[in-house]
Amino acid sequence: MKNVEIHPEAVERIKKFSVTDANLGFGKYVCPIMVQAVYDKGEWQRFDLLPYASIPLDPCAKVLHYGQEIFEGMKVFRHPDDSIHMFRPEMNAKRFNFSARRMAMPELPEEQFLEACDVICAYAKNAVPRRLGESLYLRPFMIATEVGMGIKPAKQFLFVIIASPSGSYFSGDSVKVYIEREEIRSAHGGIGAAKTGGNYAASLNSYAKTIALGCDQTMWLDAFEHKYIEEMSGMNFMAVIDGEIHTPEIGDTILDGITRKSIIDIARAEGIKVNERKITIDEVLAATKEDRCVEAFLCGTAAVIAPVASFMDKDKTVVHLKEPNGKVGMRLREKLIDIQSGRAEAPKGWLYPVRNLNF
Ligand SMILES: Cc1ncc(COP(=O)(O)O)c(C=O)c1O
């Protein structure tokens, strides 16, 4: 494993950084440091902690034309005793490498990924917010920097981690979901399970339609029959039907969410039955109309859990959930936030303590 070289200008910059805004928002503030690593000649060359700065890119860099890019999103929490903890970062490291393989990019050894995350967190410790529900959001990403117009996998890459002190992604208001019955996000054999920019680019046209219709989030259905629920553009989906949680099973078209996995574990530990299976949107709409499905929620790192208020269909008919701030989702949300922030005991291995450095 390579050590991260600490540049004194980066340390000076982060020492002077503070955010006093009571409303941190999501991605509104970014720490003035970043980790950067270069991949060339078949290996990772060096890792540096640098001042945050623009990335110089040749106009022929392959990422700009062919979208060879992957990223992760993860959170870091301050506990009541002031210690700092990353939440399940090994899972992000594994998913990053899964995405890298799918996009013909080099893997980053898991311990190297964790070391790089640990270093930026250790230096950004004063930027980890203090209030419950707030966190330092890490965004590791990798881009193809090789210059050339040929459509073939690049051989040179840049890995970067930036960090953003963040509040909650959602205001806590329940979310109006628009059911996308025409466009698709992902198909079998495609890239839907990888965390790569193309999936998000593919979602934006429908996002614009979703907002124009007064909704907040797009729900994607399967590409073949357009009837099975897959996920949202940046979150997984769960419905509570007859008191049990039902969530689409993970396959090669859905991002394997870490929040989803954690919620399933917490729910099962609390005695709630969780069914991972194929679910049609029509089944959920019918169960909602019959009040068998009284709540549904979306889950992901940024929002944790966002309850669903309603589903809007293609013909603009709207079906409302009876409990738009449902008990099950809110209880699981509270439990997960308590675990992340050190207020409840975490299952073994869920919290990764960040080293404490004096600088
Ligand atoms: C497409 C998509 N689905 C689901 C999720 C939720 O995944 P996680 O809980 O790991 O953040 C995300 C966010 O990362 C996402 O971008």
The ligand as an ORCA input file, in Angstrom:
! r2SCAN-3c Opt
* xyz 0 1
  C     -28.872      4.746     -8.357
  C     -28.727      4.640     -6.893
  N     -29.455      3.718     -6.240
  C     -29.351      3.555     -4.906
  C     -28.504      4.347     -4.153
  C     -28.379      4.117     -2.679
  O     -27.141      3.535     -2.393
  P     -26.409      3.809     -1.000
  O     -27.383      3.425      0.049
  O     -25.212      2.939     -1.032
  O     -26.106      5.254     -0.955
  C     -27.749      5.334     -4.784
  C     -26.855      6.215     -4.019
  O     -25.704      5.933     -3.889
  C     -27.844      5.480     -6.181
  O     -27.128      6.409     -6.825
*
